[in-house]
Amino acid sequence: MTALLLADAQVHGDLATFVARAKRVDPDGAARLVGHGDVLAVYVSPVHGGGGPTVLGLRTLALGAPTDLDVTVPLAALTDRFARPADDDASDGPVPLAVPPVPVAAPWAGVTPPRTGWTAVGLVESATLRQVAAGGIAEVALGMPDVAGAAAVARLRAGVWGRPLFGAGGGPDVPAGVAYTADALGFVTEGEPAALYSSGPWWRLTTSRGHVLARRPALL
């Protein structure tokens, strides 16, 4: 079984919180773990499928030892790894984390955003992100009684989260799903604007707590 060595107990706790939030909005979902040197990138996807955009949430975390890893595992299996708190005696040192042994296939995990080449577009206020997220969540909840089956639910969510973040009044063609993902994963901080970037067909929303990356389906 592969094991990662997280930098310390705080990193362990940060990852546990991130995984728990991702699982709350995507119970049967997955996480892609990409280790390169002493950095671990963890991708999740609260919005995907149904013909809508693919929206990824990304946290980068420090490792206590270099690694070379790229595996996609169930969120549920990762959650089980955090059931036991990190050893308090190791709070000032690296904390091991066993990687779930059985990988899974997630279509979105094969889509890799660029690491470089990003161009600054502007800022998005935290209030805007929360307002768009809350409005979309309410619309999805309201539409649920009128649909049946996983495919229909996926189409409903794709329609809501695929709309332009800035409405029909113009502006960058950023899908509203970035607001939902940022809010659901705890990346939105009151009073802190998110920085918006573009790179080819990709959009990236960045705050001090993490990144959200999005790409429209027609370009996948």
C-alpha positions as CSV (number, residue, x, y, z in Angstrom):
1,M,0.0,0.0,0.0
2,T,1.4,3.4,-1.0
3,A,1.7,6.0,1.9
4,L,2.1,9.7,1.7
5,L,4.0,11.7,4.3
6,L,2.1,14.9,4.9
7,A,4.2,17.8,6.2
8,D,2.4,18.0,9.7
9,A,-0.8,17.6,11.6
10,Q,-2.2,20.9,10.3
11,V,-1.8,19.7,6.7
12,H,-3.4,16.4,7.7
13,G,-6.4,18.4,9.2
14,D,-6.6,20.7,6.1
15,L,-6.8,17.7,3.8
16,A,-9.4,15.9,6.0
17,T,-11.6,19.0,5.9
18,F,-11.3,19.4,2.1
19,V,-12.1,15.8,1.5
20,A,-15.1,15.9,3.9
21,R,-16.5,19.0,2.1
22,A,-16.0,17.4,-1.3
23,K,-17.8,14.2,-0.2
24,R,-20.7,16.2,1.2
25,V,-21.6,17.5,-2.2
26,D,-20.5,14.4,-4.2
27,P,-21.0,11.4,-2.0
28,D,-20.0,8.9,-4.6
29,G,-17.2,11.0,-6.0
30,A,-13.5,10.7,-6.3
31,A,-10.3,12.6,-5.6
32,R,-7.3,12.7,-7.9
33,L,-4.0,12.7,-5.9
34,V,-1.0,14.1,-7.8
35,G,2.3,14.1,-5.9
36,H,5.3,15.9,-7.5
37,G,8.3,16.4,-5.3
38,D,7.3,17.8,-1.9
39,V,3.9,19.1,-3.1
40,L,0.6,17.2,-3.2
41,A,-2.2,18.4,-5.5
42,V,-5.7,17.1,-4.7
43,Y,-8.4,17.5,-7.3
44,V,-12.1,16.9,-6.8
45,S,-15.1,17.7,-9.1
46,P,-18.4,18.8,-7.5
47,V,-19.7,19.7,-11.0
48,H,-19.4,17.4,-14.0
49,G,-21.5,15.4,-16.5
50,G,-24.9,15.9,-17.9
51,G,-23.6,17.9,-20.8
52,G,-22.5,20.7,-18.6
53,P,-19.1,22.1,-17.7
54,T,-16.4,20.2,-15.7
55,V,-15.5,22.2,-12.7
56,L,-12.6,21.1,-10.5
57,G,-11.6,22.1,-7.0
58,L,-7.9,22.0,-6.2
59,R,-5.9,22.2,-3.0
60,T,-2.1,22.0,-2.9
61,L,-0.5,20.7,0.3
62,A,3.0,20.3,1.6
63,L,4.5,16.9,1.9
64,G,7.1,15.8,4.4
65,A,8.9,13.6,1.9
66,P,9.1,13.8,-1.9
67,T,6.8,11.5,-3.9
68,D,5.8,10.8,-7.5
69,L,2.2,9.8,-7.6
70,D,-0.9,10.2,-9.8
71,V,-3.9,8.1,-8.7
72,T,-7.7,8.6,-8.4
73,V,-9.4,7.1,-5.4
74,P,-12.9,7.2,-3.9
75,L,-13.7,10.1,-1.6
76,A,-15.4,7.6,0.8
77,A,-12.1,5.6,1.1
78,L,-10.2,8.7,1.8
79,T,-12.7,9.8,4.4
80,D,-12.1,6.5,6.2
81,R,-8.4,7.3,6.4
82,F,-9.2,10.4,8.4
83,A,-11.5,8.6,10.9
84,R,-8.6,8.4,13.3
85,P,-7.1,11.8,14.2
86,A,-3.4,12.4,13.6
87,D,-1.1,11.5,16.5
88,D,-0.8,14.6,18.8
89,D,2.8,13.5,19.5
90,A,3.6,14.0,15.8
91,S,1.9,17.4,15.5
92,D,5.3,19.1,14.9
93,G,6.4,16.5,12.4
94,P,5.3,14.6,9.3
95,V,2.1,12.6,9.4
96,P,1.7,9.4,7.3
97,L,-1.4,8.9,5.2
98,A,-2.1,5.5,3.5
99,V,-3.4,5.9,0.0
100,P,-6.5,3.8,-0.7
101,P,-5.3,0.7,-2.5
102,V,-8.2,0.4,-5.1
103,P,-8.2,3.2,-7.7
104,V,-11.3,4.3,-9.5
105,A,-12.1,5.7,-13.0
106,A,-13.5,9.2,-13.1
107,P,-13.9,10.8,-16.5
108,W,-13.0,14.2,-15.3
109,A,-9.7,13.0,-13.8
110,G,-8.3,12.6,-17.3
111,V,-8.7,16.4,-17.9
112,T,-5.5,18.2,-16.7
113,P,-5.6,22.0,-16.4
114,P,-2.4,23.9,-17.4
115,R,0.1,24.7,-14.8
116,T,1.4,27.9,-16.5
117,G,0.3,30.4,-19.1
118,W,-2.5,32.0,-17.0
119,T,-3.6,35.6,-17.8
120,A,-5.3,37.7,-15.1
121,V,-8.9,38.7,-16.0
122,G,-10.1,40.5,-12.9
123,L,-11.6,40.0,-9.5
124,V,-14.9,38.4,-8.4
125,E,-16.4,39.6,-5.1
126,S,-17.1,37.0,-2.4
127,A,-20.7,38.2,-2.2
128,T,-21.2,37.5,-5.9
129,L,-19.9,34.0,-5.5
130,R,-22.2,33.3,-2.6
131,Q,-25.2,34.8,-4.2
132,V,-24.8,32.8,-7.4
133,A,-24.1,29.6,-5.4
134,A,-27.2,30.1,-3.2
135,G,-29.4,30.9,-6.2
136,G,-28.3,27.8,-8.1
137,I,-28.7,25.5,-5.1
138,A,-32.2,26.7,-4.6
139,E,-33.1,26.2,-8.3
140,V,-31.7,22.7,-8.3
141,A,-33.6,21.8,-5.2
142,L,-36.8,23.3,-6.7
143,G,-36.4,21.3,-9.9
144,M,-35.7,18.0,-8.2
145,P,-39.4,16.9,-7.9
146,D,-39.9,17.3,-11.6
147,V,-37.0,15.0,-12.6
148,A,-36.3,11.3,-12.1
149,G,-33.2,9.3,-12.3
150,A,-29.5,10.1,-12.1
151,A,-29.2,11.2,-15.8
152,A,-32.1,13.7,-15.4
153,V,-30.6,15.1,-12.2
154,A,-27.2,15.5,-13.9
155,R,-28.8,17.4,-16.8
156,L,-30.7,19.7,-14.4
157,R,-27.4,20.5,-12.5
158,A,-25.5,20.9,-15.8
159,G,-28.1,23.5,-17.0
160,V,-27.9,25.5,-13.8
161,W,-24.2,25.4,-13.2
162,G,-23.4,25.9,-16.9
163,R,-25.0,29.3,-17.1
164,P,-22.7,32.3,-17.2
165,L,-21.4,33.4,-13.8
166,F,-22.0,37.1,-14.7
167,G,-25.5,36.5,-16.2
168,A,-26.7,37.5,-19.6
169,G,-25.3,41.0,-19.4
170,G,-21.9,40.2,-20.9
171,G,-18.5,39.5,-19.3
172,P,-16.3,36.5,-19.4
173,D,-18.0,33.2,-20.2
174,V,-17.2,31.6,-16.8
175,P,-19.7,28.9,-15.8
176,A,-21.7,29.5,-12.6
177,G,-20.4,26.2,-11.3
178,V,-17.2,27.9,-10.2
179,A,-19.2,29.8,-7.6
180,Y,-20.9,26.7,-6.4
181,T,-17.6,24.8,-6.2
182,A,-15.8,27.6,-4.4
183,D,-18.5,28.0,-1.9
184,A,-19.1,24.2,-1.3
185,L,-15.3,23.6,-0.7
186,G,-14.9,26.5,1.7
187,F,-12.8,28.6,-0.6
188,V,-14.9,31.8,-0.2
189,T,-13.9,34.2,2.5
190,E,-16.1,37.1,3.4
191,G,-14.6,40.3,2.0
192,E,-11.9,38.6,0.0
193,P,-12.3,38.9,-3.7
194,A,-11.3,35.9,-5.8
195,A,-8.9,36.4,-8.6
196,L,-10.0,35.2,-12.1
197,Y,-7.6,33.9,-14.7
198,S,-7.8,32.4,-18.1
199,S,-5.6,30.1,-20.1
200,G,-6.9,28.9,-23.5
201,P,-10.3,27.3,-22.9
202,W,-9.7,27.1,-19.1
203,W,-10.9,29.5,-16.3
204,R,-9.3,29.6,-12.9
205,L,-10.7,31.2,-9.7
206,T,-8.2,31.6,-6.9
207,T,-8.5,32.6,-3.3
208,S,-6.2,32.2,-0.3
209,R,-7.9,28.8,0.4
210,G,-7.7,27.1,-3.0
211,H,-8.4,27.1,-6.7
212,V,-11.4,26.3,-8.9
213,L,-10.8,25.3,-12.5
214,A,-13.5,25.1,-15.2
215,R,-13.8,24.1,-18.9
216,R,-16.8,23.9,-21.1
217,P,-17.9,20.5,-22.5
218,A,-17.7,21.5,-26.1
219,L,-14.0,22.1,-25.7
220,L,-13.2,18.9,-23.9
